Amino acid sequence: MKKVFETGSIKELWGVTASLAISYFSMFVMTFVDRVFLAAYSQDALQACTTAGTPAWAIIFAVVTLISMSEVIIAQRNGAGQYTSLGSTPWQMVYLSVLVSPFLFYIAPTLAELILDPTPYNREWFVWSIYSAPAYFLLAAFTAFYVGQGKSNIIKWLALLGNAVNIILDYFLIFGYKDIIPSLGVKGAIIATGMGTFVQALILFSIFMSKKNKFEFGTWNFKFDKQQFYQIVKIGFPPGIFILFEIAGWALFYHMMIALSPLHITTANLVQSILFLYFFFGCGLEKGASAIAGNLIGANKKHLLSNLARSGVWLSFIYLIFTGLTLYLFADFLILYLVNKDSVVVDIPTLSNAVKAVLPLLAVYILFENFRWLLGGILIAAGDTFFMMLTGFFSVWIFLILPTYLFVYLTHAHIVYAFWVWLFYSVLATLPIYLRYRSSGWKERAKLITDSPQPDPISLDIISNEEN
């Protein structure tokens, strides 16, 4: 079934965002469950999630972001009615994954030694995270096929399945089971999450290759398309680089927290873990807005993008109410399950008070991040990714890292001030994106495809002959 977007209304945006948000929620729950189990296993293992996990995810999500940009081409082609051209795009990203993965495997151990403190948990977390990266790359490639069309329900159900696989494997692989399964600790958590992700990618691939999709969307067109490959890399490279430097900036932030005190890093660790539970909406909103914007641009309906932006703002304010209420009601519950009383090195009441003092700031921070992702998603759908890279790079280092260094690290300020810097960063990082959105130049360059469909004649002949 082909999906058409007409107005960019709240109903249309929510229809796509809701399923994507659930899928992201499931993914972030995977991360949260990992951290709950690891907190019970060892507080040092939990800390490795931040100190080693952050740079590992910087590399993984740089590539995932690049691959995900293929949905921009898919969305615009879908909006233009070029349905038989959609199926070749994910294959180009599969080839990119095959090229990138061996290189990452090769450099992972050396990188771990160069950039991390020499602890077993740090090295293990970093290296095994990189080894699990191909599962994320393949999932991103085939997810883009559905997201670009605004078909998000299948993504939702697969994410829930992947989460179930992760939770089941997490317990047995982290702690072991009798003499049958050895305790793998940090390595077990990463393997469990990687397996949950791989299951999603495998099922999505099998659906992608179905006979219906083969005829309707040309999904068996696995021919390497040099022009399309380089077009996606050109669009995706800037946001991929931005993600790399943004997460690298966050890694530096957490290293400053480590240097300040156990209270600083433990509080930052807990708040980051809680934050992961709330990022799902913004991630879904960005993808939903980008998918609909791409379809509207492909259908020559750029004048409706303002409706889409307004719809996203309303949804963001509604989500703020949800965020504030749940943080207020469940703060103690969240803190309880993220603290190992036997191995934590700070006073637990002091830690709890610090986290609770930060949570109101966190709610407002999430609101502005959602605004930023919403507008960023629309700009990305227009291929305006170089601007997003420049803005994101300078925002992280000027509005986050520099103030943290000057006003928190050098002064040994209380941890709460670090989260005031978070809020400062989020507001100022949103401003240039809003100003860019209000300008008109990017709209004139928004369409990235030709107006006439260009199905691959070779693949269509093959399909036709197979049927005969």
C-alpha positions as CSV (number, residue, x, y, z in Angstrom):
1,M,0.0,0.0,0.0
2,K,1.4,3.4,-1.1
3,K,1.1,6.2,1.5
4,V,0.3,9.8,0.5
5,F,0.7,12.8,2.8
6,E,-1.6,15.7,2.1
7,T,-1.3,18.6,4.6
8,G,1.4,18.0,7.3
9,S,-1.3,18.0,9.9
10,I,-1.0,16.9,13.6
11,K,-2.8,13.8,12.7
12,E,-0.4,12.9,9.8
13,L,2.7,13.7,11.8
14,W,1.5,11.8,14.9
15,G,0.5,8.9,12.7
16,V,4.1,8.5,11.6
17,T,5.8,9.7,14.8
18,A,3.9,7.5,17.2
19,S,5.1,4.2,15.8
20,L,8.7,5.5,15.3
21,A,8.7,6.9,18.9
22,I,7.6,3.5,20.2
23,S,10.4,1.8,18.2
24,Y,12.9,4.3,19.6
25,F,11.5,3.9,23.1
26,S,12.0,0.1,22.7
27,M,15.6,0.8,21.7
28,F,16.3,3.1,24.6
29,V,14.6,0.7,27.0
30,M,17.2,-1.9,25.7
31,T,19.9,0.6,26.8
32,F,18.2,1.3,30.1
33,V,17.7,-2.4,30.9
34,D,21.4,-3.0,30.1
35,R,22.3,-0.3,32.6
36,V,20.0,-1.7,35.3
37,F,21.5,-5.2,34.9
38,L,25.0,-3.7,34.8
39,A,24.4,-1.6,37.9
40,A,23.5,-4.8,39.7
41,Y,26.6,-6.5,38.3
42,S,29.1,-3.7,39.1
43,Q,29.0,0.1,39.4
44,D,32.3,0.2,37.4
45,A,30.6,-1.7,34.6
46,L,27.8,0.9,34.6
47,Q,30.3,3.7,34.4
48,A,31.9,2.1,31.4
49,C,28.6,2.6,29.6
50,T,29.3,6.3,29.7
51,T,33.1,6.6,29.5
52,A,33.6,3.9,26.8
53,G,30.1,3.6,25.4
54,T,29.8,7.2,24.4
55,P,32.8,7.3,22.0
56,A,31.8,3.8,20.7
57,W,28.3,5.1,19.9
58,A,29.9,8.2,18.3
59,I,31.5,6.0,15.7
60,I,28.5,3.7,15.2
61,F,25.9,6.4,15.0
62,A,28.0,8.5,12.6
63,V,27.7,5.6,10.1
64,V,24.1,4.9,11.1
65,T,23.2,8.5,10.5
66,L,24.9,8.5,7.1
67,I,23.0,5.4,6.1
68,S,19.7,6.7,7.4
69,M,20.0,9.7,5.1
70,S,19.0,7.3,2.3
71,E,15.4,7.9,3.6
72,V,15.6,11.4,2.2
73,I,15.9,10.1,-1.3
74,I,13.3,7.4,-0.7
75,A,10.8,10.0,0.8
76,Q,11.2,12.4,-2.1
77,R,10.8,9.6,-4.7
78,N,7.8,8.3,-2.8
79,G,6.2,11.7,-2.8
80,A,6.9,12.1,-6.5
81,G,5.3,8.7,-7.2
82,Q,8.5,7.0,-8.3
83,Y,7.7,3.8,-6.5
84,T,9.7,1.3,-8.6
85,S,12.9,3.3,-7.9
86,L,12.6,2.9,-4.1
87,G,14.0,-0.6,-3.7
88,S,17.5,0.0,-5.0
89,T,18.4,2.6,-2.4
90,P,18.8,0.3,0.7
91,W,21.1,-1.9,-1.3
92,Q,23.5,0.9,-1.8
93,M,23.7,1.3,2.0
94,V,24.3,-2.4,2.4
95,Y,27.3,-2.1,0.2
96,L,28.5,0.9,2.3
97,S,28.1,-1.3,5.4
98,V,30.2,-4.0,3.9
99,L,32.9,-1.5,3.0
100,V,33.0,0.2,6.4
101,S,32.7,-2.7,8.9
102,P,36.0,-4.5,8.3
103,F,37.9,-1.1,8.7
104,L,36.1,-0.5,12.0
105,F,36.9,-4.0,13.3
106,Y,40.6,-3.4,12.5
107,I,41.0,-0.1,14.3
108,A,38.7,-0.8,17.3
109,P,41.4,-2.3,19.6
110,T,43.9,0.4,18.8
111,L,41.4,3.2,19.3
112,A,40.4,1.8,22.7
113,E,44.0,2.0,23.8
114,L,44.4,5.5,22.5
115,I,41.3,7.3,23.8
116,L,40.2,5.4,26.9
117,D,41.4,4.9,30.5
118,P,43.1,1.5,30.6
119,T,40.4,-0.4,32.5
120,P,39.1,-3.9,31.4
121,Y,35.5,-2.7,31.4
122,N,36.3,0.3,29.2
123,R,38.2,-1.7,26.6
124,E,35.7,-4.5,26.5
125,W,32.7,-2.1,26.1
126,F,34.3,-0.1,23.3
127,V,35.7,-3.0,21.3
128,W,32.6,-5.2,21.5
129,S,30.3,-2.3,20.7
130,I,32.2,-1.8,17.5
131,Y,32.0,-5.5,16.7
132,S,28.2,-5.3,17.0
133,A,28.0,-2.3,14.6
134,P,27.1,-4.2,11.4
135,A,23.7,-5.1,12.9
136,Y,22.9,-1.5,13.4
137,F,24.1,-0.6,9.9
138,L,21.9,-3.2,8.3
139,L,18.9,-2.3,10.4
140,A,19.3,1.4,9.4
141,A,19.5,0.6,5.7
142,F,16.3,-1.4,5.6
143,T,14.5,0.8,8.1
144,A,15.0,3.8,5.8
145,F,13.0,2.0,3.1
146,Y,9.9,2.1,5.4
147,V,10.5,5.3,7.2
148,G,10.9,7.2,3.9
149,Q,7.5,6.0,2.9
150,G,6.0,6.9,6.3
151,K,5.3,3.2,7.0
152,S,6.3,3.1,10.6
153,N,4.1,0.3,12.1
154,I,6.4,-2.5,11.1
155,I,9.3,-0.7,12.7
156,K,7.4,-0.4,15.9
157,W,6.6,-4.1,16.2
158,L,10.0,-5.3,15.3
159,A,11.6,-2.9,17.9
160,L,9.4,-4.5,20.6
161,L,10.5,-8.0,19.4
162,G,14.1,-6.9,19.5
163,N,13.7,-5.5,22.9
164,A,12.2,-8.8,24.2
165,V,15.2,-10.7,22.7
166,N,17.6,-8.3,24.4
167,I,16.0,-8.5,27.8
168,I,15.9,-12.3,27.8
169,L,19.5,-12.6,26.7
170,D,20.7,-9.7,28.9
171,Y,20.2,-11.6,32.2
172,F,21.7,-14.9,31.1
173,L,24.7,-13.4,29.3
174,I,25.6,-10.8,31.9
175,F,25.2,-13.0,35.0
176,G,25.5,-16.4,33.5
177,Y,23.3,-19.5,34.1
178,K,24.6,-22.2,36.4
179,D,27.4,-24.1,34.6
180,I,25.7,-23.8,31.2
181,I,26.3,-20.1,30.3
182,P,29.3,-18.3,31.7
183,S,29.0,-14.8,33.1
184,L,30.1,-12.4,30.4
185,G,29.4,-9.1,32.2
186,V,29.8,-6.1,29.9
187,K,30.5,-8.2,26.9
188,G,27.2,-10.1,27.5
189,A,25.2,-6.8,27.6
190,I,26.6,-5.8,24.2
191,I,26.0,-9.2,22.6
192,A,22.4,-9.2,23.9
193,T,21.7,-5.8,22.5
194,G,23.4,-6.7,19.2
195,M,21.4,-9.9,18.9
196,G,18.2,-8.0,19.5
197,T,19.1,-5.5,16.7
198,F,20.2,-8.3,14.3
199,V,16.9,-10.1,14.7
200,Q,15.1,-6.9,13.7
201,A,17.4,-6.4,10.7
202,L,16.9,-10.0,9.6
203,I,13.1,-9.9,9.7
204,L,13.0,-6.5,8.1
205,F,15.2,-7.8,5.2
206,S,13.0,-10.8,4.7
207,I,9.9,-8.6,4.4
208,F,11.8,-6.2,2.1
209,M,12.6,-9.1,-0.2
210,S,8.9,-10.2,-0.5
211,K,7.4,-10.8,-3.9
212,K,5.0,-7.9,-3.3
213,N,7.8,-5.5,-2.6
214,K,9.8,-6.9,-5.5
215,F,7.1,-5.9,-8.1
216,E,5.8,-2.7,-6.4
217,F,9.1,-1.2,-5.3
218,G,11.9,-3.0,-7.2
219,T,13.5,-4.4,-4.0
220,W,15.4,-7.1,-6.0
221,N,17.3,-4.4,-7.8
222,F,20.5,-5.0,-6.0
223,K,22.7,-3.5,-8.8
224,F,25.4,-1.1,-7.5
225,D,24.3,2.4,-8.5
226,K,27.3,4.6,-8.4
227,Q,25.4,7.9,-8.9
228,Q,22.9,7.1,-6.2
229,F,25.5,5.8,-3.8
230,Y,27.5,9.0,-4.0
231,Q,24.4,11.1,-3.8
232,I,23.5,9.5,-0.5
233,V,27.0,9.7,0.8
234,K,27.1,13.4,-0.1
235,I,23.9,14.1,1.8
236,G,24.7,11.8,4.7
237,F,28.4,12.6,5.2
238,P,27.8,16.0,6.9
239,P,25.3,14.8,9.6
240,G,27.4,11.7,10.1
241,I,30.5,13.8,10.8
242,F,28.4,16.1,13.1
243,I,27.1,13.1,15.1
244,L,30.7,11.9,15.5
245,F,31.9,15.3,16.8
246,E,28.8,15.9,18.9
247,I,29.1,12.6,20.7
248,A,32.8,13.1,21.0
249,G,32.0,16.5,22.7
250,W,29.7,14.7,25.1
251,A,32.4,12.1,25.8
252,L,34.7,15.0,26.8
253,F,31.9,16.4,29.0
254,Y,31.8,13.1,30.9
255,H,35.5,12.9,31.2
256,M,35.4,16.4,32.9
257,M,32.8,15.0,35.3
258,I,35.1,12.0,36.1
259,A,37.9,14.4,36.9
260,L,35.8,16.5,39.2
261,S,34.4,14.0,41.7
262,P,32.6,10.6,42.0
263,L,29.4,12.6,42.7
264,H,29.7,14.5,39.4
265,I,30.2,11.4,37.2
266,T,27.7,9.3,39.1
267,T,25.0,11.9,38.9
268,A,25.8,12.6,35.2
269,N,25.6,8.8,34.6
270,L,22.2,8.4,36.2
271,V,20.8,11.5,34.5
272,Q,22.0,10.3,31.1
273,S,20.4,6.9,31.8
274,I,17.1,8.6,32.7
275,L,17.4,10.8,29.6
276,F,17.6,7.8,27.3
277,L,14.1,6.9,28.5
278,Y,12.7,10.2,27.2
279,F,14.7,10.7,24.0
280,F,12.3,8.4,22.1
281,F,9.8,11.0,21.3
282,G,12.3,13.5,19.8
283,C,13.9,10.8,17.7
284,G,10.6,9.7,16.4
285,L,9.5,13.3,15.8
286,E,12.6,14.0,13.8
287,K,12.2,10.9,11.6
288,G,8.5,11.5,11.2
289,A,8.9,15.2,10.3
290,S,11.7,14.3,7.9
291,A,9.7,11.5,6.2
292,I,6.6,13.7,5.7
293,A,8.7,16.8,4.6
294,G,10.5,14.6,2.1
295,N,7.2,13.4,0.7
296,L,5.8,16.9,0.5
297,I,8.9,18.2,-1.2
298,G,8.8,15.3,-3.7
299,A,5.1,16.1,-4.4
300,N,5.9,19.8,-5.0
301,K,4.0,20.8,-1.8
302,K,6.7,22.8,-0.1
303,H,4.2,25.4,1.0
304,L,2.8,22.9,3.5
305,L,6.1,22.5,5.4
306,S,5.0,25.3,7.8
307,N,1.9,23.3,8.7
308,L,4.2,20.4,9.5
309,A,6.4,22.5,11.8
310,R,3.5,23.9,13.7
311,S,2.1,20.4,14.2
312,G,5.5,19.3,15.6
313,V,5.6,22.3,18.1
314,W,2.2,21.4,19.4
315,L,3.2,17.7,19.9
316,S,6.4,18.8,21.7
317,F,4.5,20.9,24.2
318,I,2.1,18.0,24.9
319,Y,5.1,15.7,25.4
320,L,6.6,18.3,27.9
321,I,3.6,17.7,30.1
322,F,4.1,14.0,30.0
323,T,7.8,14.4,30.7
324,G,7.3,16.7,33.7
325,L,4.7,14.5,35.3
326,T,6.5,11.2,34.9
327,L,9.8,12.6,36.1
328,Y,8.1,14.0,39.2
329,L,6.2,10.8,40.0
330,F,8.9,8.2,39.2
331,A,12.1,9.9,40.2
332,D,12.7,7.7,43.2
333,F,11.9,4.6,41.3
334,L,14.4,5.4,38.5
335,I,17.2,6.3,40.9
336,L,16.6,3.1,43.0
337,Y,17.1,0.8,40.0
338,L,20.2,2.6,38.7
339,V,22.2,2.6,42.0
340,N,24.1,-0.4,43.3
341,K,24.2,0.3,47.0
342,D,27.1,-2.2,47.5
343,S,29.5,-0.6,45.0
344,V,28.5,3.1,44.7
345,V,31.2,5.3,46.2
346,V,29.0,8.4,47.0
347,D,26.5,9.1,49.7
348,I,23.2,7.8,48.3
349,P,20.9,10.6,49.8
350,T,23.3,13.2,48.5
351,L,23.2,11.5,45.0
352,S,19.4,11.3,45.1
353,N,19.0,15.0,46.0
354,A,21.4,16.0,43.2
355,V,19.6,13.9,40.6
356,K,16.2,15.3,41.7
357,A,17.5,18.9,41.5
358,V,18.5,18.3,37.9
359,L,15.2,16.7,36.7
360,P,13.2,20.0,36.2
361,L,16.1,21.3,34.0
362,L,16.1,18.0,32.2
363,A,12.4,18.4,31.2
364,V,13.0,21.8,29.7
365,Y,16.2,20.6,28.0
366,I,14.2,17.8,26.3
367,L,11.6,20.3,25.1
368,F,14.2,22.4,23.2
369,E,15.9,19.3,21.9
370,N,12.6,18.2,20.5
371,F,12.2,21.6,18.8
372,R,15.8,21.3,17.4
373,W,15.1,17.8,16.1
374,L,11.8,18.8,14.5
375,L,13.2,21.7,12.5
376,G,16.4,19.7,11.8
377,G,14.3,16.9,10.4
378,I,12.6,19.2,8.0
379,L,15.9,20.8,6.8
380,I,17.5,17.3,6.4
381,A,14.6,16.2,4.2
382,A,15.5,19.1,1.9
383,G,19.2,17.9,1.9
384,D,20.4,20.9,3.9
385,T,22.8,18.7,5.8
386,F,26.0,20.8,5.5
387,F,24.5,23.6,7.4
388,M,23.3,21.2,10.1
389,M,26.8,19.9,10.4
390,L,28.4,23.3,10.8
391,T,25.8,24.5,13.2
392,G,25.9,21.3,15.3
393,F,29.7,21.2,15.5
394,F,30.1,24.8,16.7
395,S,27.1,24.6,19.0
396,V,28.5,21.5,20.9
397,W,32.0,22.9,21.4
398,I,31.1,26.6,22.0
399,F,27.8,26.3,23.9
400,L,28.4,23.0,25.8
401,I,32.1,22.1,26.2
402,L,33.5,25.6,26.6
403,P,31.0,26.8,29.3
404,T,31.4,23.4,31.1
405,Y,35.1,23.8,31.2
406,L,35.1,27.5,32.3
407,F,32.2,27.5,34.7
408,V,32.0,24.0,36.1
409,Y,35.4,22.2,35.6
410,L,37.7,25.1,36.5
411,T,35.6,26.3,39.4
412,H,34.7,22.9,40.7
413,A,31.1,23.9,40.7
414,H,28.3,21.7,42.0
415,I,27.0,19.2,39.5
416,V,23.6,21.1,39.1
417,Y,25.5,23.9,37.3
418,A,26.6,21.4,34.6
419,F,23.0,20.8,33.8
420,W,22.3,24.5,33.6
421,V,25.0,24.4,30.9
422,W,23.0,21.6,29.2
423,L,19.9,23.8,29.0
424,F,22.0,26.8,27.8
425,Y,23.4,24.6,25.1
426,S,20.0,23.3,23.9
427,V,18.4,26.7,23.7
428,L,21.3,28.3,21.7
429,A,21.8,25.2,19.5
430,T,18.1,25.5,18.5
431,L,18.3,29.2,17.6
432,P,20.4,29.0,14.4
433,I,18.3,26.1,13.1
434,Y,15.1,28.1,13.7
435,L,16.6,31.1,11.8
436,R,17.7,28.8,9.0
437,Y,14.2,27.3,8.8
438,R,12.7,30.8,8.6
439,S,14.9,31.7,5.6
440,S,13.9,30.7,2.1
441,G,17.2,29.7,0.4
442,W,17.1,26.0,1.5
443,K,13.6,25.6,0.0
444,E,14.7,26.6,-3.4
445,R,17.3,23.8,-3.4
446,A,15.1,21.3,-1.6
447,K,14.2,18.9,-4.4
448,L,16.9,16.3,-4.9
449,I,15.3,14.1,-7.5
450,T,14.2,14.4,-11.1
451,D,10.5,14.8,-11.8
452,S,10.3,11.7,-14.0
453,P,10.6,8.2,-12.5
454,Q,13.8,6.3,-13.4
455,P,13.2,2.6,-12.7
456,D,16.1,0.3,-13.5
457,P,15.2,-1.5,-16.7
458,I,17.5,-4.4,-16.1
459,S,16.0,-5.4,-12.8
460,L,12.4,-4.9,-14.1
461,D,13.2,-7.2,-17.1
462,I,14.6,-9.8,-14.7
463,I,11.5,-9.7,-12.5
464,S,9.2,-10.0,-15.6
465,N,11.1,-13.0,-17.0
466,E,11.0,-14.7,-13.6
467,E,7.2,-14.3,-13.5
468,N,6.9,-15.7,-17.1
